[in-house]
């Protein structure tokens, strides 16, 4: 368990280094378009609620926050990582969502507890979390990543993130 936590922590630190690269890779549209008000009251079975105040995520039994977001229309379960600069997709999740990437373009772009992490920068057409849709999002597809990470390149575009005990609130702009 300590190894997994150490590996996750090291990957988060490595993803922080990618922030500047992804900022230049992510073109054009920085807008977040909320859906109609009816969708803002939806509740999912995953500890996520969409309220008029924003998106509310409940801390799970492991002490982490998870959310289901749609990547180009495909539901993906993400670890919400406020310390990560970018969105990182596992190879399996990228394939599931039909995100085009070439494993031959993987290069050592991350530092992890077990050495170099290999990945490639790509762009997805859209990421949706509840009533919020973001377009043209730069992400990194990471080899040997167990869970996809939802980082600041999306969270900051969605709004302000607040921790309130065992809840995370994403307040729209």
Buried (B, 14 or more C-beta within 10 A) or exposed (E): EEEEEEBBEBBBBBBBEBBEBBEEBBEEEEEBEBBEEEEBEEEEEEBBBBEEEBBBBBBEEEEBBBBBBBBBEBEBEBBBBBEBBBBBBBBEBBBBBEBEBEEEEBEEBBBBBEEEBBBBBBBBBBBBBBBBBBBBBBBBBBEEBEBBBBBBBBBBBBBEBEEEEEBBBBEBE
